Amino acid sequence: MALLPKSKLWRVIIVLAGFVLLIPVLAAFFYAEEDLRGKREWEKCKHELEAKGALLDWNAYVPPPVPDDQNFFKAPKMQEWFVKPRSGQVTSDFVIRLSSPNTTATITNETAAIKYLAWSDKFKPDFDLIRNALKRPYARMDGGYSDPTITPVPNFAVLRDFSKTLAQRAQCYLLLHQPEKALSELTLLNDSRRLLEAAPTGKPMTLVAALLNIAEVGVYVDAIADGIRSQAWSEPQLISLQKQLGQINLCPFLMDAMREERATTCYLIETRAINKIEPEHSNMARGWFYQNMVTAAEWDEQTIQSIDLTNNLISPDKVERVEAEKAAIRHFRPYTFMAAILVPNFSKAFQILAHNQTLVNEAQITCMLERYHLGHGEYPKTLDELVPQLIEKLPHDIIGGQPLHYRRTNDGKFLLYSIGWNEKDDDGSPGTPTDLKNGDWVWK
């Protein structure tokens, strides 16, 4: 290869050196443009969402103080028992006592029922404390609210075992033909959900609290179904249960939790990423993080829009479309990498919400069907026969908005079901117990 003349060689060196010196300048222009563009996109997105009523500032979710004597969590033991301890704090004795193996005991006969009640009677003074605390109208946990990462959350372990204990005590009383005592235990279980609702403002409605609320409703309805299957409830208890069931609406709580999650995501990206970047030491543009805030906020908004509170409907199709969009992001992308990490998959939560609310609606109708049966010796030909004597308006299927499907069966019983998550009438054929996506949601 021929060598370049010395004069030309120097020219090449000078040009290359110029390019090397120009790279930082070009990079600075690039990052400046990305920063401006990202900030503009975020401001536009924020303006559009706030015009719809969205609250994106975490400070809007800080609950106001409430009087101690009206606050559930200021009653004796309630903060200690029902608020998750922070790192380094001692777990309460109530958690340890409730988590005994007896909590998950299988109860199938009167002997087992008597034994379980004898074991769990030691909690009666504790349950009375909780009943008294629930007379207070507000539920504001003590703790820091200036940062969502230190916000107090309910103690999952205690609430799980507490609700299971009450449900099993109710089952025992039903086996012992004492339905009024069973109703008392289930009423406490249902009333205890108020400590998850953050009265008076519902702020912040954390995802943990919303999901625990949904789970407690599932335990409550299962216990009611046990009594219906065994024909243990008399009409007075059926009337009380029907009234309690008619007051349960889980959708607003999960929607509020979604809004709080969106504000949390924006807060974390802004405080943990954007405000920490030192441009001279980073190859990450601030604008990329703003774009991630846009992506996260839009994903959350699309998911929120899958709930129609006015008509009490949930759209599985909208939920699944958002989750499919998130799942499609498999590789690092500057505009989505943090959003993909911080925004959880809500599909399962929405499935369980829709399923448990459907069970609530079906249980409410079933209470009326049993009352009708007690008075007529048979079930009605159609659900319309329940109106207006037993209810002013029947709950509809929250998937699709049509009436729940009902028909009498040849064995003198009935079939009641929702079309379920697949939004398709499978003629009352259910999916597997662990598969909420396929088959109808059938009252058991």
Buried (B, 14 or more C-beta within 10 A) or exposed (E): EEEEEEEEEEEEEEEEEEEEEEEEEEEEEEBBEBBBBBBEBBEEBBEEBEEEEBBBEBEEBBBEEBEEEBBBBBBEBBBBBBBBEEEEEEBBEBBEBBBEEEBEBEBEEEEBBBBBBEBBEEBEEBBEBBBEBBEBEBBBBEBEBEEBEEBBBBBBBBBBBBBBBBBBBBBBBBBBEBBEBBBBBBBBBBBBBBBBBBBBBBBBBBBBBBBBBBBBBBBBBBBBBBBBEEEBBBEEBBBBBBEBBBEBBBBBBBBBBBBBBBBBBBBBBBBEBBEEBEEEEEEBBBBBBBBBBBBBBBBBBBBBBBBBEEEBBBBBEBBBEBBEBBEEBEEEBBBBBBBBEBBEEBBBBBBBBBBBBBBBBBBBBBBBBBBBBEEEEEBBEEBEBBEEEBBEEBBBBBBBEEBBBBBBEEEEEBBBBBBBBBEEBBEBEBBEEEEBBBBBBBBE
